[in-house]
Amino acid sequence: MTIQELQGITKQFEYYRMIAEKTISRLSEEELNLKISTESNSVAMLMRHLTGNLLSRFTNFFTEDGEKPWRNRDDEFADGTYEKIPLIAEWNSAWDTLFQTLKSINTTNIEQPVKIRNQEHTVSGAIYRQLSHYPYHIGQIVFIGKLIRNQDWQSLTIAKNKSQEYNRDRFDNPNSETHFSQGYLDKNT
Protein backbone atom coordinates (compact mmCIF):
# COMPACT_ATOMS: atom_id res chain seq x y z
CA MET A 1 0.00 0.00 0.00
CA THR A 2 1.24 3.45 -0.85
CA ILE A 3 0.32 6.73 0.81
CA GLN A 4 -1.59 7.64 -2.37
CA GLU A 5 -3.59 4.39 -2.14
CA LEU A 6 -4.25 5.16 1.52
CA GLN A 7 -5.83 8.47 0.47
CA GLY A 8 -8.26 6.55 -1.78
CA ILE A 9 -9.02 4.11 1.03
CA THR A 10 -9.70 7.03 3.35
CA LYS A 11 -12.23 8.36 0.81
CA GLN A 12 -13.91 4.93 0.78
CA PHE A 13 -14.28 5.02 4.56
CA GLU A 14 -15.67 8.57 4.33
CA TYR A 15 -18.14 7.44 1.68
CA TYR A 16 -19.45 4.49 3.69
CA ARG A 17 -19.71 6.62 6.82
CA MET A 18 -21.73 9.18 4.84
CA ILE A 19 -24.08 6.47 3.52
CA ALA A 20 -24.71 5.22 7.06
CA GLU A 21 -25.19 8.70 8.48
CA LYS A 22 -27.68 9.68 5.80
CA THR A 23 -29.72 6.64 6.77
CA ILE A 24 -29.36 7.24 10.51
CA SER A 25 -30.43 10.87 10.15
CA ARG A 26 -33.69 9.77 8.49
CA LEU A 27 -34.70 7.50 11.35
CA SER A 28 -36.29 8.43 14.65
CA GLU A 29 -34.93 7.09 17.91
CA GLU A 30 -37.74 4.54 17.95
CA GLU A 31 -36.90 3.45 14.41
CA LEU A 32 -33.19 3.15 15.26
CA ASN A 33 -34.15 0.63 17.94
CA LEU A 34 -36.62 -1.33 15.82
CA LYS A 35 -35.80 -4.99 15.25
CA ILE A 36 -37.43 -6.40 12.11
CA SER A 37 -37.39 -9.93 13.58
CA THR A 38 -36.27 -11.62 16.79
CA GLU A 39 -32.91 -12.64 15.28
CA SER A 40 -32.19 -9.36 13.49
CA ASN A 41 -30.21 -6.42 14.76
CA SER A 42 -31.56 -2.92 15.07
CA VAL A 43 -29.73 0.00 13.47
CA ALA A 44 -28.78 1.08 17.01
CA MET A 45 -27.19 -2.32 17.66
CA LEU A 46 -25.24 -2.11 14.40
CA MET A 47 -24.09 1.40 15.29
CA ARG A 48 -22.92 0.13 18.68
CA HIS A 49 -21.07 -2.75 17.02
CA LEU A 50 -19.35 -0.54 14.46
CA THR A 51 -18.46 1.95 17.19
CA GLY A 52 -16.94 -0.77 19.37
CA ASN A 53 -15.03 -2.24 16.45
CA LEU A 54 -13.70 1.12 15.24
CA LEU A 55 -12.50 2.08 18.71
CA SER A 56 -10.96 -1.32 19.37
CA ARG A 57 -9.20 -1.65 16.04
CA PHE A 58 -7.88 1.89 15.69
CA THR A 59 -7.08 3.04 19.24
CA ASN A 60 -3.30 2.69 19.64
CA PHE A 61 -3.23 0.97 16.25
CA PHE A 62 0.54 0.45 16.16
CA THR A 63 1.17 -0.41 19.81
CA GLU A 64 -1.76 -2.58 20.98
CA ASP A 65 -3.70 -5.52 19.65
CA GLY A 66 -6.78 -4.42 17.70
CA GLU A 67 -9.02 -6.49 19.96
CA LYS A 68 -8.84 -4.52 23.20
CA PRO A 69 -9.45 -6.18 26.58
CA TRP A 70 -11.96 -3.43 27.42
CA ARG A 71 -14.14 -4.21 24.41
CA ASN A 72 -17.31 -6.22 25.04
CA ARG A 73 -18.45 -7.28 21.57
CA ASP A 74 -21.44 -9.27 22.86
CA ASP A 75 -22.73 -6.18 24.67
CA GLU A 76 -22.69 -4.27 21.38
CA PHE A 77 -25.53 -6.53 20.20
CA ALA A 78 -27.48 -6.49 23.47
CA ASP A 79 -31.20 -5.92 23.18
CA GLY A 80 -32.19 -2.58 24.56
CA THR A 81 -33.40 0.88 23.75
CA TYR A 82 -30.59 3.25 22.94
CA GLU A 83 -30.82 7.04 22.79
CA LYS A 84 -30.03 8.59 19.43
CA ILE A 85 -27.88 11.52 20.60
CA PRO A 86 -25.42 9.44 22.69
CA LEU A 87 -25.29 6.82 19.91
CA ILE A 88 -24.29 9.47 17.39
CA ALA A 89 -21.75 11.05 19.76
CA GLU A 90 -20.04 7.69 20.34
CA TRP A 91 -20.26 6.90 16.61
CA ASN A 92 -18.55 10.20 15.74
CA SER A 93 -15.81 9.63 18.29
CA ALA A 94 -15.12 6.17 16.88
CA TRP A 95 -14.93 7.38 13.27
CA ASP A 96 -12.67 10.23 14.39
CA THR A 97 -10.35 7.62 15.90
CA LEU A 98 -10.18 5.81 12.56
CA PHE A 99 -9.43 8.96 10.59
CA GLN A 100 -6.79 10.13 13.09
CA THR A 101 -5.08 6.76 12.77
CA LEU A 102 -5.21 6.85 8.97
CA LYS A 103 -3.67 10.34 9.04
CA SER A 104 -0.86 9.05 11.27
CA ILE A 105 0.25 6.45 8.73
CA ASN A 106 3.36 7.52 6.87
CA THR A 107 6.29 6.07 4.95
CA THR A 108 8.04 5.26 8.24
CA ASN A 109 5.30 3.14 9.84
CA ILE A 110 3.37 1.81 6.83
CA GLU A 111 5.45 -1.39 6.83
CA GLN A 112 5.14 -1.96 10.60
CA PRO A 113 3.17 -5.10 11.54
CA VAL A 114 0.00 -4.71 13.61
CA LYS A 115 -2.05 -7.32 15.46
CA ILE A 116 -5.74 -8.16 15.55
CA ARG A 117 -6.76 -10.94 17.94
CA ASN A 118 -3.11 -11.91 18.34
CA GLN A 119 -2.71 -12.40 14.59
CA GLU A 120 -0.10 -10.32 12.82
CA HIS A 121 -1.26 -8.20 9.87
CA THR A 122 0.38 -5.74 7.56
CA VAL A 123 -0.98 -2.22 7.94
CA SER A 124 -2.71 -2.62 4.58
CA GLY A 125 -4.11 -6.02 5.56
CA ALA A 126 -5.57 -4.63 8.79
CA ILE A 127 -7.10 -1.67 6.97
CA TYR A 128 -8.54 -3.77 4.14
CA ARG A 129 -10.00 -6.14 6.74
CA GLN A 130 -11.98 -3.25 8.22
CA LEU A 131 -12.80 -1.76 4.81
CA SER A 132 -14.53 -5.06 4.07
CA HIS A 133 -16.22 -5.34 7.46
CA TYR A 134 -17.78 -1.89 7.79
CA PRO A 135 -19.64 -1.77 4.45
CA TYR A 136 -21.15 -5.17 5.30
CA HIS A 137 -22.85 -3.68 8.35
CA ILE A 138 -23.52 -0.32 6.72
CA GLY A 139 -25.40 -2.19 3.99
CA GLN A 140 -27.50 -3.74 6.75
CA ILE A 141 -28.16 -0.29 8.22
CA VAL A 142 -29.30 1.01 4.82
CA PHE A 143 -31.44 -2.06 4.17
CA ILE A 144 -33.18 -1.72 7.54
CA GLY A 145 -33.68 2.00 6.89
CA LYS A 146 -35.26 1.23 3.52
CA LEU A 147 -37.57 -1.35 5.11
CA ILE A 148 -38.65 1.11 7.77
CA ARG A 149 -39.07 4.16 5.50
CA ASN A 150 -40.47 2.09 2.61
CA GLN A 151 -42.19 4.49 0.19
CA ASP A 152 -40.75 7.50 2.03
CA TRP A 153 -37.21 6.32 1.28
CA GLN A 154 -35.03 8.67 -0.74
CA SER A 155 -32.04 7.25 -2.59
CA LEU A 156 -28.62 7.82 -1.02
CA THR A 157 -26.68 7.54 -4.26
CA ILE A 158 -27.98 7.01 -7.80
CA ALA A 159 -31.77 7.06 -7.62
CA LYS A 160 -33.81 4.20 -9.00
CA ASN A 161 -34.36 4.53 -12.75
CA LYS A 162 -31.83 7.39 -12.91
CA SER A 163 -28.73 5.43 -13.98
CA GLN A 164 -28.79 6.62 -17.59
CA GLU A 165 -29.17 10.24 -16.50
CA TYR A 166 -26.32 9.83 -14.02
CA ASN A 167 -24.06 8.19 -16.61
CA ARG A 168 -24.91 10.82 -19.22
CA ASP A 169 -23.82 13.53 -16.77
CA ARG A 170 -20.57 11.64 -16.08
CA PHE A 171 -19.73 11.12 -19.74
CA ASP A 172 -20.80 14.61 -20.86
CA ASN A 173 -18.23 16.17 -18.54
CA PRO A 174 -14.44 16.05 -18.75
CA ASN A 175 -12.58 13.07 -17.34
CA SER A 176 -12.24 13.48 -13.58
CA GLU A 177 -9.20 12.52 -11.56
CA THR A 178 -11.14 12.72 -8.30
CA HIS A 179 -12.30 9.75 -6.27
CA PHE A 180 -15.72 8.48 -7.39
CA SER A 181 -17.22 9.39 -4.02
CA GLN A 182 -16.16 13.04 -4.13
CA GLY A 183 -19.44 14.33 -5.57
CA TYR A 184 -21.42 12.56 -2.86
CA LEU A 185 -19.07 13.72 -0.12
CA ASP A 186 -19.14 17.33 -1.38
CA LYS A 187 -22.96 17.31 -1.22
CA ASN A 188 -22.80 16.03 2.35
CA THR A 189 -20.58 18.81 3.70
N, C-alpha and C positions, 0 to 999 in steps of 0.2 A: 504494500500500500504506500502510495506517495502522499505528500501533504496536499497536492492538488486533488487526488482521489478522495481524501478525507473531507475536503470542502464539499464535494458532491454528495458524500454520505451524510454530512451535516444537513444539507438541504433536504435530503430524503427524510431524516428525522423531523425536521421542521414541518415538512409537508404532512407527514402522518399525524403529528401533534395537532396541526391545524384542522385536519379532517375530523379528528376526535373532538376537538374543542367546538367546532361548528355544531356537531351533533349534541354535545353536552349542553351547549347554550340554548338549544331548542327544547330541552326537556325540563319539566318542573322537578322539584325535589321528589315528589311522589313518583313521577315517572322514572327518575334515576334509580329508585329503589324497587321498581316493579320487576318481578321475576315472571317470565312467560310460562314457565313450567316448574315443577318441583326440583328438577335436576339442572335447570339453567341458572346462569348467573345474572344478576342485575347489572346495569351500567355502573352503579356505585361500587359493586364488588369488583368489577373489571378495572375501574379506576384505582381502587385500593391495591389491587394486585400489581398493576403497572407501576404505581407509585412505590410500592415496596421493592419491586424488582429494580427499578431505576436507581433508587437510593442505595440498595445493596450492591449492585453491580458497579456503580460509578463513584461512590464515596471511597476516597483513598484507593483509586483504581490501580496505581502502580505498587502500592505497599501492602495491601491487604487482599485476602481472598474475596472474590466477588459475591460469595454467599456469607453474609455477615452473621455472627452469632446472635445479634440482637434482632434479626429478622424473624418474623413468625408468619411464614407463607400461608399456613392453614388459616390463620386469623384473617388474612386478606379476603378470604372467600366466606367468612362467617355471615350467616343470615343476620340481618339487622336492618335498622332504618338509619341511614347516614345523612347528615345535613350537607346540603349542597355547598355552602360557603366554605366550611372547613375542608371538604373534599377537594375543592378547586385550589385552595391555598396549599394543601399538601402536594397536590398534583403539580402545581407550578414550581414549588420548591424542588421536587424530584427532577423535573425536566431541566431546571436551571443547573442542577448538579451534573446532569449529562452534558449539557452544552459547555459548562466550565471545564469539565474533563476533556472534551473534544478540543477545546481551545488550548489546553495545556500540552497537547501532543505536538512534538516537534521532531526534527531530524535526529536529535540526541536520544530520545526515549521511544521512538516509534518501533524500534527493534527489540525493546525490552520485553521479556515474557511476563504475562499476568496469569493469575489463577482464578478459576471459577469452580467451586466445589472440589478443591484440591486437585484440579486437572489443569495442567499448564496449557496456555493459549498464546498465540501471537497477539499483538495488539489488534491487528486486522481481524483475526479469527474471533476474538472476543466481541469486537464491534459488529461484525457481520452476524454473529450469533444473536445479538440483541436486535439488529435491524431486521432479522427474520421473525423474531418473537413478537415485537411490538405491533407490527401491522396485522398479525394474526388476531390479536385481541382488539385492536382498533377496528378491524373489519366486523368483529362481533358487536362492538359498541354501535357502529353505524347500522348494522342489520337490526339490532334491537330498536334503535331509534326509528328506523323506517317502519318496523312493525307497529310501534306505538303511535307514531304520527300518521301513518297510513296515507290517506289522500291529502293530508296537510303537509306531507313531506316535500321539501324543496331540495333539488339536487345539490350536492356539494362540489361536484366537478362538472363534467360535461352532462348536460341535461338529457333526459330520455328524448330520443328522436331529434337530437340536435347535433349529431356527430358530423354530418356533412357540412353544416354551417360552421362548426368549429374547425374542421379540416380546411375548408375554403379560406377562412380567416388566416390560418397558419400558412397555407401555401401562397396566399395573395401578398404576404408580407415578406420582407427580406429574411434570409437565413439568420437564425438567432444563435448566438454562442452561449446564451444563458441556459441555466438548468431548466428542465421542463416545468418544474413546479413554481418558477419565479412569478409567473402571472397570477397564480392562485395566492401565493404568499404576499404579493404586493397588494392584492385586493383585501387581504386580511389585516393589513397594518393600518 
